[in-house]
Amino acid sequence: MSPLIAFYSSDRKTGSLAFIDSDKNITQIESQSSHQSPPPIMLGATANHKVVLLDPVSKQLTLQDSFTENAFAAHIYSDPYSTRDWFMNDGDKETGNDTLNCGDQGSSVTVVDSANSDQAKYLATICVGRGHHQANFTGPSQQHPNTPKLAVISNLKDGSLSFIGNDESKTDSYLKVIKTINLCEPDKEDSDGMVMPNNSFPHGLVFSSVSGKLYNLNNGYGTVAVINPTTLEIEKRFDFKGHSNLFMSPDGRYIFGRGADRKSDANHVIANLSVFDAVEETITDQIKLQDIYISKYFFNPKGNRLYLNTGASGSPEQQTNVKANVLLSFDLSALPSIKAIAETDVGQSGTLCFIETNATTQVFSSDSQTGELIELNEDADKVISRTQIFAGNKHSRIWTIE
């Protein structure tokens, strides 16, 4: 069976779902309203057009033919070492607490196995620190075969990292918080102690299979904490100012840092893209991109292309110049140098997904504003087709279902 593309369109309050097959046939799923409070969590969808939803109170998982239009589309991180997906709950905007599951003690992550299939299974909801959260995963590699399987969650409001056992063979620690690291750097705080919450504001979390270390960007300090996943201790820190997020190259060696300068030029936002070599422990290349605000990053399945979509940011004067409708592509074979390939107009890109057919890779982007599915070639320097899916909205997400 050829892969399907699922297309989710939303105004961030209610949404719609459709499926597109390889022949560009569109199946729109009937929407239904719901007065359930809190609303169900949208986990995924199946190849036979079922919607996978989770009741946040009862934790009952259901597969249904219709789409509950106010279902909450949680931020998802997929574990590369298993078939488990991790869904983030950032908690209340004011406090960062998930009062349903964790009271006033933090917010939560929910773990589901095989979320985009008929075999979807709810596993656990785990209380961590106060959101916003990012997640990453550690595990054994050829260079570091004894690295433990862990899920690591950053807690923005608390200024901490939660380490969760992620090895199903270890029943004493599996899906349990085994340690919390306080990211406070006292010399950057008014207080002398290791206080939590603090101003570290962790946002950027990657694991290198080559160095065997975990790297966490303390956005509030402009530093990166290097953590040993075996000892769960911070081994060192290095300065990495000008970045607001991190992501790792597919080969596990090079850390990309991205950020935005809104202060140097009153009329222009300037994106910052840097490469840090996790082996040599040095910045190998850095570029500035005027009138670009980097939104999300994507890698193709072969691991030889990086794609960055863009968004609007900055003052009204800066937003008149910012290019919020382009997709940037880069050739990863040039690493440790940054080599740009193309800058292509794709509209208001929500997310990307990929389908590999024989020797070629199809690249797809969702245009939130127009509701179109856009197909590009692998270099993303040419738009091949545009297919109308919805009327358009503020937000969109696409993903492939095997």
N, C-alpha and C positions, 0 to 999 in steps of 0.2 A: 504493500500500500504506500502510495506517495505521501510525503509529509503534508500536513495541513498548516495553514497559518491562521492563528486566532488573532482577531483585531478587536481591541477594547477601546471604546470612545466614551469620554466622560466630561462633565462640567465640574468634577470633583465632589459632587453631591449625589448625582444619579448617573447611570451609564448604560451602554448597550454593548452587545457582543455579536460578532459575526465570524464565520469561518470561510476561508478562501482555499480552494483546491488548486492543483497544479495546472488546471485548464482555466483558471481565473473564474470559476463558478463560485458564486457567493451564496452562502446560507446564513440568513439573519435569524438569530434566536429570538423567539417571542419574549418580550419583557413583561414582567409583572411587578406591581408595587407591593410594598410590605411596610407594615407599621411596627415591625419588631424593633425593640430597643434593648440593647444595642443591635445594629443590623448584622446580618451574617457576614462572614469573611469569605471573599472570593479566593479560592486556592488555585484553581486552574480549570482545565477543560480536557475532554477526552476525544479520541479520534472518531468516536461515533456521536459527536456533537452533544455530549452531556456536559453540564456545568457542575463543577465540584465546589460545594459550599460547606462552611463549618459554622455551626451555631456556637457563638462565643461563650454562652452560659452553660449549656448542657454538654458541649464538646462533641455533639453528634455531627457526623459527617454525612452529607447527602449528595447524590448525583441526580440532577433533574434536567428535564427537557427545556425548561424556560429559564430566563435569567432574571434574578431579583435585582431590579434596577438600582436600588440603594445599597447593594452589597459593597462592603469595604474592601478595596483592592490593596491589601497589605504589601509592603516592600518585601521582596523575596530574595533570598540568597541560596543558591544550590550548592550542596556539598560535593566537591569533585571526587571524594573517596567513597561515596555511597549513592543510593537513590533517594536520600532524604533532602527535603527542602525546609528552609528555616524562614519563618515569617516574622517581621519585626512589628512590635507594638510600642510606639514611642510614648504612650501614656497621654495624660492630660497636657494641653499646651502650656498651661500655667505652672503646674507642679512637676510634670514629667512622670506622674504616678499612674499606673494601671490599677484603678481602684477596684475593679471587678475581680482581678486575680491576685493582686499583691497589696491591696489596701494602700497605706501611705508609705510603703517600704520600697517602692521602685516600680518598674514596668516589666514587660515580659517579652519572651520570644516563644513562638509555637512551632513545633516540629511535626512534619507530615511526611510520610513515605509515599513516593510515586504519585505526587500531587496531580499530574496531568495524565491520569490513567484510570481505568475501571478498578484498579487495585489500590487506589488511594486509601491510606490508613492514617488516622490521627494517632500520634505517639505521645506527645507531652506538651504542656505549657509550663515554661520555666521562668521564675521571677529573677530578674537581674537588677542592674542599677537603673537610674532614671534616664529616659531617652533624651535625645535622638540616638538611634543605634546604627552602627554598621557591624557587619559580621565577616569573619574569615575563618579558614580551617587549616589546621596543621596535620601532617601525616608523613609516613615514611617515604623516602626517595632513595635512588641508587647511591647518592652521596651520603645520605643520613638515614640508614635503614631502621634506626631505633627511635626515630622521632614519634612521639605519641600522637594518637588521633584525638584532636581537641577541636571544639568550636569556641571561637573567641568573639566576644561581643563588646563593643565600645559603648560607654554610657556618657553621653555628652554633658548632661546636667550635673552628674556626680563627679566627673573627671576620673573615671576608673575603667578598668577592663575586667570582664567576667570570663573565667575559663570554665568550660563545661566539658565533661567527659563525653567522647563521641565514638567510643569503641564498644560495640554491642557485646563483645566477648568479656568485657570487664563490668560485671553486673553491679559492683559496689559503687562505680562512678558514672555509669552510662546515663547520659541526659540529666546529670546533676552538676550543680555549681561546685567546683572543687577548690577554687581560689578566686579572690578578687584583688587586683593590683591597684593601689592608689597611685595616680600619675602625677601627683603634686610635686612641683619643684620649688622648695621653700624660698630659694633666693629670688624667685620671680613673683612671690606673694607678699602681702603685707604682714601676714602671720609668720611666726618662726616655725610652727609645727607642720606636720604632714596632714593638712586639713582636707576634709571632703564634705561638701562639694568645694571645688577649687576652680581656677581659671585656665586649666589645661585645655579644655574643650576638644577632646579627641575626635578627629574626623579624618580618617585615612588609615586603613589597616590592611597590611599585606603580609604574606608569608612567602619566603624564598626557599624553594626546594633545593637550591644550589648551596646557599650559605647555611641552611637549616635554622634560620632565625626569623622571628616575627618583628615587623616594623610598624610602629604606631606613631602617626603624626599628631603631636600636641599642637593643635592649630592656634590655641591661645598664647603659647610660648614661642612658636616658630621653631620647634625642635622635633626630632624623631627619637623615640625610645626604642632601643634594640633589645629584644626580649628572647631569652632562651626557653623554648617550649618544653624542655625536659625539666629544668629547675624552676620554671615559672618566675624567674628573676630578671629585672632590668640589668643588662650587662654594661650598657653605655648609652650615651645620647650624642647626637650631633645636630648642629644648626641646619635648618632647612627653611629659612624665611621666604615669604612670597608665595607659599603654596597653601591650598585649602583642602586638598585631597591627594591620595596616592592610589596608584594601581600598578600591578606587576606584569611584566612581559610574560608571554606564554611559556618561554623557556625557563622562567624562574630566576633569572639573574639580574634583570634591570628593573629598577623602580622608577616609574614615571611620577613626577609631581606636577600638579597643575594648579594654577591660581589666577587671580585677576587684580590688576593695578587700576584702581579708580581714582587715585589721588594725584598722579604725576601730571595728567593732562585733563583740564576741565571739560574738554570736548570729546575725549576718546578713552574708551576702556581698552586696556592692553593686557592680553592674555600672556601668561608665563607657562612654558612647558619645559621641564627639565628631565634629564636622565641621570640616575644615580646607580653606579655599578656596585652591587651588593658584595662582590668578591674583592674588588680593589678599594672599596669604600671611598669613592670619589665621584663628584659630578663630572660626567663625561661630555655633556652637551646641554645647551640651553638656548631656546629661541623665544622671541617676543612677537606677538601677533596683534597688530593694531586693529581696533574695532571688532575684536572677537571676544566673546565670553563662552568658555568651554562648559558645556552642560554634562553630557554623559559620554562614556567611552565604551568601545566594543572591539573585539578581536574576531577575525574570521576563523572558521574551523581549522584551517591549515596553520594558523598562528603566524602568518607572514604579513598581515595587514592590520593596522590600527585605524579605527575610525572614531572621530570626535564630532558629535553634533553640537550645535550652538544654541544660545538662548539670549533673551534680552536682560540687560543688567545696567546699573549705573544711574546717573542723574538724567533728567529729561534731555539735557543737551547731549549727553553721551549716547543716550538711546536713539537719538535721531541719526547717529552715524553707525551704531553697532549693527553687524551683520548677523541677525538672529535666524537666518533661513538657510544656512549653508552646512554642508557636511564636509569635513576635512578628512583626507586619507593619507596614510604614511606607510612607507616601505620598511618593515621591521628587519629585513635582511641587512640594512645599513647600520644597525646598532653596533657599537655604542653611540653612533651619530644619529641625529634626527633627520630623516629625509622625507620631505613632503612630496606627495604625488599630485593631489588635486584639491580644489575647493569648488564644490558643486551645489547649485541651488536645489534644495529638496523641500523648501517650505518650512513650516514649523514642525521639525522632526520630533516625534515622541520617543520612539526607540527603534532599534534595528533588529533584524533577525536574518538567518542565513539558511539556505538549502544547498547541499552539495549534490550535484548530479554528474557522475563519472569524473571527468577531470576539471569541471568548471564549478564555480561557486556563485550562486545567485544571492545578491544582496538586496534586502528589502528595508524600506523605511516607511514609517507612518507619518503622514502630514496631518497633524491634529486639526489645524485650522480649516482645511478643505475636506477632511475625511477621506483622503485618498491613500491607497497603498501604492508606493513607488518602488519600482524595480530598477536596480542599477547593475552595471557590470562590476567585476571584482575590484577593480581599481577605484571604483566610485567616481570616475571622471565622465560618465555618460549615463543619462537617464534613459532606460529602455522602454518603460511603459508606466502609465498612471491608470489606476483602476479605482473608480468611485465606490466607496463602501458605505459611508455615512455622510450626513450633511455637514459635518465638521463640528468641532468643539474645542474646549480649552486644553484637554489632555488626551493622550492616546498611548496605547501600549500594544506591541505585537510580539508574538512568540510562535515557535514551531512546535507541532505535536506529531510525533511519529505514529 
